[in-house]
Amino acid sequence: MAGPLVGWVGAPATLLVSSVGMAMSGLLAISIRKREQKPEPREHPRLGQDIKEGLKFVLRHPALRAIILGDAIFNLFLVMYQAMLLVFLDRKIGLESFGIGLILSGMGCGALLGALLATRVSRRVGQGRVIWLAPLVTCPLTVLMPLAHPGPSVWAAALGLACLSLGESSASWLSRASSRPSHRIGCWAG
């Protein structure tokens, strides 16, 4: 949301809004009444051992190994795509920071929606199907962006990018959530 806010109200006001949002998050976190159980303290921290244990678990699990490799490849190419996207939107389409920020925010909203819908959709279609079908259906929509021209086609292409994020987010969330050992729940990023 930073790009649209900077374009709309300026950088200082955007920084103020961001700071207020972070302060509100902190206050809301403090207001949580339920206390989580603290893990049993260890005599010596074992960060290296924990990393080794996690790597062994992932590398020995064929499905997880494939998921991690697939996510790594997807994320590598997504970052390359997004770097080119910024140049394309600025130079070829002529969008200012506000428009570019809206498109990138739309991708973030798509990812959030994907994470929220993942479990519900997997109950209907099946978890395994969602993991491979979601990116298969949504990734081709990224071709809309290079075909876009200034005007409404840019926003149709932006919707395609939001769908891409939705598909990857839901597949990634389901694959990770279903494969983690229960004592490592906090170690997995969505």
N, C-alpha and C positions, 0 to 999 in steps of 0.2 A: 504494500500500500504506500510505500515511501514515495515512489515516482509520481503517482497521481497527487499525493498531498503536497509534495514540493512544487509541482506545477500549479496547484490550485491556491495554496496559502503561503508558499515560500518555505525555505529551509529552516529558519528559526522557529516558525510555528510548528513545522513538522517535528522538529526535535522536541519541542515542548509536548506535543500530543503523544509522541512515543514515550517520553518520560512519564507522563501521567498514566499511560497504559501499563507501563511496567510497575509503577507504584500500586495501581489497582490490582494487578496480578499478585503482587506481594501481600497486599491486605487480604485478598481472597484466600490465598494459601494459608495465611495465619489463622483465618477463621474456620478452617477445617477442624472439626471436633474429634473425629475418630483418629486415634493414634495407632500407627503401624507398629508391629512388634519389631523390636530392634534385633538385628542378627547377633548371634553369640560372638563376643569379642574373641579375636585370635591373639595368641601371644606375639606372633610375628606376622606382619602383613605379607601376603603371598601374591603380589601382583603378577610377577613372572610366572609362578605356578598356575595361577588362574588363567592367564593367557594361554599357556601351554595346554592346559586341560580343555579350554574352549576350542583351540585349534584341532586337537586330537578328536574331539567330539564331532566337529564339522567335517573334517577330512575323512573320518571313518563312516559317516552317514551318507550313502550315495545320493539320496534326495537333497539333503542340505548342501552337499558339495555342488550339485548341479544348480541349485537355487542361488547360491552365493556367486558362482561363476556367471550365471545369467544376469544377476543384478549388477555385478561389477561391469560386465560388458555394456549393459544397457546404460548405466550411469556414466561410463566413459563417453559413449557416443551422445548421450543427452547433454553433457557439459559442452562438448564440441558443437553440437547443434545450437545450444543456447548462446554460445559466444558469437556464432555467425548470425544468429537471429537478431541480436542487438544491433549489429552493423547493418543488416538488411532493413530492419524497421526504421532505423535512423536515415540511412542514405538512399534507399530505394523507395520506401513508402513515405518517408518524410514525417514520421511521427516524432513528437516532442517527448520529453520525459514523462509527462502525464499519460499519454497513450501507451508508451512502452511499459510503464508501471502497471497500467490496467491489464495489459496482456499477461504480464508475469504474475500479477495478483490472481488473475483468472486461472492460471496454471496451479497456483497454490490452493485455490478454492476447489479445483478439480481433485487434487490429491487428498484434501480433507474429506470431501464427499466420498471418494473411493474408500478411504479408511472407515468411514461411518457406515457405508453400505455393504462392505465386504462380507461380513458375517451373515447378514440378511439374505444377500444374493446367493451365497454359498449353500445356504439351507435349501434353496429352491433348485439350484442347478447342480450342486455338488462342488465340494471344495477343490478337488483335482481339476475339474473342468474350468472353474473360475481362474485358477492359477495360470493356465496356459491360454484360455480363451480371451480373457480381458485384454492382455497386450496385443494379441492377434487381431482383435476387432478394433482397438483404439489406435494402435501405432500407424496404420495407413493414413489416418486423418491428418498426420503431420505434413503430408504432401500438399495440403491446401495452402500452407503458408508460402512456399516458393511460387505458387501460382497466383498469389494475391497481387492486387494493384491498389493504389490509393482509392479509398472508398469503402463500401459495405463488404467487399470480399475480404478485407483485412479482418473484420470482426467475425466473419464466418470461419476464417482460418484460426483466429484466436479461440473460438469455440472448439475447434479440432484439437488445439494444444491442451485445452482444459480437459477434453476427453482422454487424451494421451495420459495426462497426469492421473486422472481418475482410474484408468485401467491399470497402470503400473502400480499405483498405490494400493489398490485392492488386491492385486495378485501378490505383491510383496508382503503386505500385511498378513494375508492368510497363510502364505508359505512359511513365514517366520513364526507366527503365532502357533501354528500346529506342530512345529518341530522342536521347540526349545525344551530343555529339561526344566522341570518345575523350580529347581533351586537356582536357576539362572535367568529367571523372568526379567529381572531388572537390568540384565546385561544386553538385552536385545533392543536395538533402535528400530523404530517403525519406519 
